[in-house]
C-alpha cells in the first residue's frame, strides 16, 4: 500500500482588522480568521486608534503593533493559541500605560 504525500502550503497574513471584540486576519489562501480580542489583552486594552497601527512582519507570517509591543503569529492564530503573556508581564505593561501622560490629539491647520 502506498501513501500519498500532502504538501502543506503556508498561508500568510495579507490584511488585518480589529473591532471592539474581534481580531480578523485575511490570509493569502482566501481564509479569514476571526478570534476573540480577549485572547490578546494588550489589543483589548488598546484604543481603537492604537489597534489600527499594525504592520505585517516576516513576509506576512506575523503581525506587529509597535505602540503596544505586541506580536501575533499566523501559525499561533491557525493553532488557536491565545496570548502566552504572563499575568505579571501584562500587569507591568498595563501599569506603564496608565502612568504615561495622555496623548493630545494633533491639531491640523
CNS distance restraints for C-alpha pairs under 8 A (distance, minus, plus):
assign (resid  11 and name CA) (resid  27 and name CA) 5.89 0.50 0.50
assign (resid  11 and name CA) (resid  28 and name CA) 5.43 0.50 0.50
assign (resid  11 and name CA) (resid  29 and name CA) 5.78 0.50 0.50
assign (resid  11 and name CA) (resid  61 and name CA) 7.96 0.50 0.50
assign (resid  11 and name CA) (resid  74 and name CA) 7.85 0.50 0.50
assign (resid  12 and name CA) (resid  27 and name CA) 5.34 0.50 0.50
assign (resid  12 and name CA) (resid  28 and name CA) 5.23 0.50 0.50
assign (resid  12 and name CA) (resid  29 and name CA) 7.70 0.50 0.50
assign (resid  12 and name CA) (resid  59 and name CA) 7.40 0.50 0.50
assign (resid  12 and name CA) (resid  60 and name CA) 4.78 0.50 0.50
assign (resid  12 and name CA) (resid  61 and name CA) 5.38 0.50 0.50
assign (resid  12 and name CA) (resid  62 and name CA) 7.94 0.50 0.50
assign (resid  12 and name CA) (resid  74 and name CA) 6.84 0.50 0.50
assign (resid  13 and name CA) (resid  25 and name CA) 6.33 0.50 0.50
assign (resid  13 and name CA) (resid  26 and name CA) 5.82 0.50 0.50
assign (resid  13 and name CA) (resid  27 and name CA) 4.54 0.50 0.50
assign (resid  13 and name CA) (resid  28 and name CA) 6.18 0.50 0.50
assign (resid  13 and name CA) (resid  56 and name CA) 7.24 0.50 0.50
assign (resid  13 and name CA) (resid  60 and name CA) 4.64 0.50 0.50
assign (resid  13 and name CA) (resid  61 and name CA) 6.32 0.50 0.50
assign (resid  13 and name CA) (resid  62 and name CA) 6.98 0.50 0.50
assign (resid  13 and name CA) (resid  63 and name CA) 7.81 0.50 0.50
assign (resid  13 and name CA) (resid  74 and name CA) 6.72 0.50 0.50
assign (resid  14 and name CA) (resid  25 and name CA) 7.39 0.50 0.50
assign (resid  14 and name CA) (resid  26 and name CA) 5.60 0.50 0.50
assign (resid  14 and name CA) (resid  27 and name CA) 5.50 0.50 0.50
assign (resid  14 and name CA) (resid  28 and name CA) 6.04 0.50 0.50
assign (resid  14 and name CA) (resid  56 and name CA) 7.71 0.50 0.50
assign (resid  14 and name CA) (resid  60 and name CA) 6.43 0.50 0.50
assign (resid  15 and name CA) (resid  25 and name CA) 5.84 0.50 0.50
assign (resid  15 and name CA) (resid  26 and name CA) 5.10 0.50 0.50
assign (resid  15 and name CA) (resid  27 and name CA) 7.28 0.50 0.50
assign (resid  16 and name CA) (resid  23 and name CA) 7.45 0.50 0.50
assign (resid  16 and name CA) (resid  24 and name CA) 5.78 0.50 0.50
assign (resid  16 and name CA) (resid  25 and name CA) 4.61 0.50 0.50
assign (resid  16 and name CA) (resid  26 and name CA) 6.31 0.50 0.50
assign (resid  16 and name CA) (resid  54 and name CA) 7.92 0.50 0.50
assign (resid  17 and name CA) (resid  23 and name CA) 6.11 0.50 0.50
assign (resid  17 and name CA) (resid  24 and name CA) 5.25 0.50 0.50
assign (resid  17 and name CA) (resid  25 and name CA) 6.58 0.50 0.50
assign (resid  17 and name CA) (resid  52 and name CA) 7.50 0.50 0.50
assign (resid  18 and name CA) (resid  22 and name CA) 5.79 0.50 0.50
assign (resid  18 and name CA) (resid  23 and name CA) 4.63 0.50 0.50
assign (resid  18 and name CA) (resid  24 and name CA) 6.21 0.50 0.50
assign (resid  18 and name CA) (resid  51 and name CA) 6.40 0.50 0.50
assign (resid  18 and name CA) (resid  52 and name CA) 7.29 0.50 0.50
assign (resid  19 and name CA) (resid  23 and name CA) 6.59 0.50 0.50
assign (resid  19 and name CA) (resid  48 and name CA) 7.74 0.50 0.50
assign (resid  20 and name CA) (resid  37 and name CA) 7.51 0.50 0.50
assign (resid  20 and name CA) (resid  44 and name CA) 7.50 0.50 0.50
assign (resid  20 and name CA) (resid  48 and name CA) 7.63 0.50 0.50
assign (resid  21 and name CA) (resid  36 and name CA) 5.97 0.50 0.50
assign (resid  21 and name CA) (resid  37 and name CA) 4.95 0.50 0.50
assign (resid  21 and name CA) (resid  38 and name CA) 7.15 0.50 0.50
assign (resid  21 and name CA) (resid  44 and name CA) 7.43 0.50 0.50
assign (resid  22 and name CA) (resid  34 and name CA) 6.37 0.50 0.50
assign (resid  22 and name CA) (resid  35 and name CA) 5.69 0.50 0.50
assign (resid  22 and name CA) (resid  36 and name CA) 4.74 0.50 0.50
assign (resid  22 and name CA) (resid  37 and name CA) 4.70 0.50 0.50
assign (resid  23 and name CA) (resid  33 and name CA) 7.99 0.50 0.50
assign (resid  23 and name CA) (resid  34 and name CA) 5.56 0.50 0.50
assign (resid  23 and name CA) (resid  35 and name CA) 5.38 0.50 0.50
assign (resid  23 and name CA) (resid  36 and name CA) 6.29 0.50 0.50
assign (resid  23 and name CA) (resid  37 and name CA) 5.62 0.50 0.50
assign (resid  24 and name CA) (resid  32 and name CA) 6.59 0.50 0.50
assign (resid  24 and name CA) (resid  33 and name CA) 5.46 0.50 0.50
assign (resid  24 and name CA) (resid  34 and name CA) 4.27 0.50 0.50
assign (resid  24 and name CA) (resid  35 and name CA) 6.56 0.50 0.50
assign (resid  25 and name CA) (resid  32 and name CA) 5.47 0.50 0.50
assign (resid  25 and name CA) (resid  33 and name CA) 5.16 0.50 0.50
assign (resid  25 and name CA) (resid  34 and name CA) 6.51 0.50 0.50
assign (resid  26 and name CA) (resid  30 and name CA) 7.00 0.50 0.50
assign (resid  26 and name CA) (resid  31 and name CA) 6.10 0.50 0.50
assign (resid  26 and name CA) (resid  32 and name CA) 4.33 0.50 0.50
assign (resid  26 and name CA) (resid  33 and name CA) 6.48 0.50 0.50
assign (resid  27 and name CA) (resid  31 and name CA) 5.35 0.50 0.50
assign (resid  27 and name CA) (resid  32 and name CA) 5.87 0.50 0.50
assign (resid  27 and name CA) (resid  33 and name CA) 7.65 0.50 0.50
assign (resid  33 and name CA) (resid  77 and name CA) 7.55 0.50 0.50
assign (resid  33 and name CA) (resid  78 and name CA) 7.79 0.50 0.50
assign (resid  35 and name CA) (resid  39 and name CA) 7.46 0.50 0.50
assign (resid  35 and name CA) (resid  77 and name CA) 7.86 0.50 0.50
assign (resid  36 and name CA) (resid  40 and name CA) 8.00 0.50 0.50
assign (resid  37 and name CA) (resid  41 and name CA) 7.23 0.50 0.50
assign (resid  37 and name CA) (resid  43 and name CA) 6.68 0.50 0.50
assign (resid  37 and name CA) (resid  44 and name CA) 5.63 0.50 0.50
assign (resid  38 and name CA) (resid  44 and name CA) 5.99 0.50 0.50
assign (resid  39 and name CA) (resid  82 and name CA) 4.65 0.50 0.50
assign (resid  39 and name CA) (resid  83 and name CA) 5.80 0.50 0.50
assign (resid  40 and name CA) (resid  44 and name CA) 6.24 0.50 0.50
assign (resid  40 and name CA) (resid  82 and name CA) 6.50 0.50 0.50
assign (resid  40 and name CA) (resid  83 and name CA) 5.35 0.50 0.50
assign (resid  41 and name CA) (resid  45 and name CA) 6.08 0.50 0.50
assign (resid  41 and name CA) (resid  83 and name CA) 7.72 0.50 0.50
assign (resid  41 and name CA) (resid  90 and name CA) 7.68 0.50 0.50
assign (resid  42 and name CA) (resid  46 and name CA) 6.11 0.50 0.50
assign (resid  42 and name CA) (resid  68 and name CA) 6.53 0.50 0.50
assign (resid  42 and name CA) (resid  70 and name CA) 7.06 0.50 0.50
assign (resid  42 and name CA) (resid  90 and name CA) 7.59 0.50 0.50
assign (resid  43 and name CA) (resid  51 and name CA) 6.51 0.50 0.50
assign (resid  43 and name CA) (resid  68 and name CA) 7.52 0.50 0.50
assign (resid  43 and name CA) (resid  70 and name CA) 7.94 0.50 0.50
assign (resid  46 and name CA) (resid  50 and name CA) 5.90 0.50 0.50
assign (resid  46 and name CA) (resid  51 and name CA) 6.35 0.50 0.50
assign (resid  46 and name CA) (resid  68 and name CA) 7.51 0.50 0.50
assign (resid  47 and name CA) (resid  51 and name CA) 6.31 0.50 0.50
assign (resid  48 and name CA) (resid  52 and name CA) 6.55 0.50 0.50
assign (resid  49 and name CA) (resid  53 and name CA) 7.05 0.50 0.50
assign (resid  50 and name CA) (resid  65 and name CA) 7.90 0.50 0.50
assign (resid  50 and name CA) (resid  67 and name CA) 6.72 0.50 0.50
assign (resid  50 and name CA) (resid  68 and name CA) 7.49 0.50 0.50
assign (resid  51 and name CA) (resid  65 and name CA) 7.43 0.50 0.50
assign (resid  53 and name CA) (resid  65 and name CA) 6.11 0.50 0.50
assign (resid  53 and name CA) (resid  66 and name CA) 7.52 0.50 0.50
assign (resid  53 and name CA) (resid  67 and name CA) 7.62 0.50 0.50
assign (resid  54 and name CA) (resid  63 and name CA) 6.59 0.50 0.50
assign (resid  54 and name CA) (resid  64 and name CA) 5.46 0.50 0.50
assign (resid  54 and name CA) (resid  65 and name CA) 4.59 0.50 0.50
assign (resid  54 and name CA) (resid  66 and name CA) 7.13 0.50 0.50
assign (resid  55 and name CA) (resid  63 and name CA) 5.75 0.50 0.50
assign (resid  55 and name CA) (resid  64 and name CA) 5.38 0.50 0.50
assign (resid  55 and name CA) (resid  65 and name CA) 6.70 0.50 0.50
assign (resid  56 and name CA) (resid  60 and name CA) 5.13 0.50 0.50
assign (resid  56 and name CA) (resid  61 and name CA) 7.42 0.50 0.50
assign (resid  56 and name CA) (resid  62 and name CA) 5.85 0.50 0.50
assign (resid  56 and name CA) (resid  63 and name CA) 4.63 0.50 0.50
assign (resid  56 and name CA) (resid  64 and name CA) 6.27 0.50 0.50
assign (resid  57 and name CA) (resid  61 and name CA) 6.28 0.50 0.50
assign (resid  57 and name CA) (resid  62 and name CA) 5.10 0.50 0.50
assign (resid  57 and name CA) (resid  63 and name CA) 5.64 0.50 0.50
assign (resid  57 and name CA) (resid  64 and name CA) 6.52 0.50 0.50
assign (resid  58 and name CA) (resid  62 and name CA) 6.27 0.50 0.50
assign (resid  60 and name CA) (resid  74 and name CA) 7.83 0.50 0.50
assign (resid  61 and name CA) (resid  73 and name CA) 5.94 0.50 0.50
assign (resid  61 and name CA) (resid  74 and name CA) 5.45 0.50 0.50
assign (resid  61 and name CA) (resid  75 and name CA) 7.42 0.50 0.50
assign (resid  62 and name CA) (resid  71 and name CA) 6.80 0.50 0.50
assign (resid  62 and name CA) (resid  72 and name CA) 5.50 0.50 0.50
assign (resid  62 and name CA) (resid  73 and name CA) 4.10 0.50 0.50
assign (resid  62 and name CA) (resid  74 and name CA) 5.42 0.50 0.50
assign (resid  63 and name CA) (resid  71 and name CA) 5.59 0.50 0.50
assign (resid  63 and name CA) (resid  72 and name CA) 5.25 0.50 0.50
assign (resid  63 and name CA) (resid  73 and name CA) 6.37 0.50 0.50
assign (resid  63 and name CA) (resid  74 and name CA) 7.80 0.50 0.50
assign (resid  64 and name CA) (resid  69 and name CA) 7.45 0.50 0.50
assign (resid  64 and name CA) (resid  70 and name CA) 5.74 0.50 0.50
assign (resid  64 and name CA) (resid  71 and name CA) 4.51 0.50 0.50
assign (resid  64 and name CA) (resid  72 and name CA) 6.66 0.50 0.50
assign (resid  65 and name CA) (resid  69 and name CA) 5.85 0.50 0.50
assign (resid  65 and name CA) (resid  70 and name CA) 5.16 0.50 0.50
assign (resid  65 and name CA) (resid  71 and name CA) 6.49 0.50 0.50
assign (resid  66 and name CA) (resid  70 and name CA) 6.78 0.50 0.50
assign (resid  72 and name CA) (resid  76 and name CA) 7.13 0.50 0.50
assign (resid  72 and name CA) (resid  77 and name CA) 7.62 0.50 0.50
assign (resid  73 and name CA) (resid  77 and name CA) 6.45 0.50 0.50
assign (resid  74 and name CA) (resid  78 and name CA) 6.11 0.50 0.50
assign (resid  75 and name CA) (resid  79 and name CA) 6.11 0.50 0.50
assign (resid  76 and name CA) (resid  80 and name CA) 6.17 0.50 0.50
assign (resid  76 and name CA) (resid  81 and name CA) 5.19 0.50 0.50
assign (resid  76 and name CA) (resid  82 and name CA) 7.55 0.50 0.50
assign (resid  77 and name CA) (resid  81 and name CA) 5.95 0.50 0.50
assign (resid  77 and name CA) (resid  82 and name CA) 7.60 0.50 0.50
assign (resid  85 and name CA) (resid  89 and name CA) 6.51 0.50 0.50
assign (resid  85 and name CA) (resid  90 and name CA) 6.60 0.50 0.50
assign (resid  86 and name CA) (resid  90 and name CA) 6.26 0.50 0.50
assign (resid  87 and name CA) (resid  91 and name CA) 6.00 0.50 0.50
assign (resid  88 and name CA) (resid  92 and name CA) 6.20 0.50 0.50
assign (resid  89 and name CA) (resid  93 and name CA) 6.25 0.50 0.50
assign (resid  90 and name CA) (resid  94 and name CA) 6.05 0.50 0.50
assign (resid  91 and name CA) (resid  95 and name CA) 6.06 0.50 0.50
assign (resid  92 and name CA) (resid  96 and name CA) 6.43 0.50 0.50
assign (resid  93 and name CA) (resid  97 and name CA) 6.49 0.50 0.50
assign (resid  94 and name CA) (resid  98 and name CA) 6.43 0.50 0.50
assign (resid  95 and name CA) (resid  99 and name CA) 6.28 0.50 0.50
assign (resid  96 and name CA) (resid 100 and name CA) 6.42 0.50 0.50
